[in-house]
Amino acid sequence: MRTLLVIPTYNHGVRLTTTLADAASLGLPILVVNDGSSDNTREILGHLGTLPQHANMSVLHHPDNLGKGAALNTAFIFAQEQGYDWALTMDADGQHLAADAANLLALARSAGGRPLVVGVRSSMHDIHVPWTSRAGRGFSNFWVWVCGGPRLADSQSGFRLYPLAETLQLGVQATRYQYEVEVLVLAKQHGIQVLEAPVQVVYQPRGERISHFMPGRDFLRNSTTFSRLFFRRWLGRSS
């Protein structure tokens, strides 16, 4: 399994050093996509790239913030061009523990074929987990299924293993966080097996946590994406 570890980042400079140190422990080649950060992310990545422990790290920069989905798409195209077969994705905010990647990789190997594997976050009822994250996960799980996707326990987890060729052929339209739910719906509709593996989650206390989630804006974006997928599914059936 030729696998590239992909970490999209947007204004996560304060967490990057720790996140990338943890990611380096996997021994996988790493690609960081800086999605137009306006903090000191570029400078931090420039410094980290000079360190021996990050010799296998590549960095791509978007001049402007295009969204997480756009950053993932940039990474997947780069990975395929470099001859990789799989992309393992982790968030840059320190939520994920690199050691849990073993669960995703092992499940893909044991399942055979070319599945898309999603990390199911545990401890989502921890005191530091915002209620918006729990509610958003339930909302997303339901609408992914209604729109023709798989029944999942955690459709919003960013800790995933993607089969590159199959994912790039899906034609996902969303360019921001909604990319991660749209890809699940389209994967199911195109016969790609979607599996889930357990992973841990770390939510920093309020005030230390980096989040770009805005309830009103992101609810509207999610609703727009799900409406498009819903009507495409059901109008397609009736036509």
Secondary structure, DSSP 8 states (H G I E B T S, - for coil): --EEEEEEESS-HHHHHHHHHHHHTT---EEEEEES--SSHHHHHHHHTTSGGGTTEEEEEESS---HHHHHHHHHHHHHHTT-SEEEE--TTS-S-GGGHHHHHHHHHHH-S--EEEEEE--TTSTTS-HHHHHHHHHHHHHHHHTT----S-TT---EEEEHHHHHTS-----STTHHHHHHHHHHHTT--EEEEEE------TTT------HHHHHHHHHHHHHHHHHHHHHHHH-
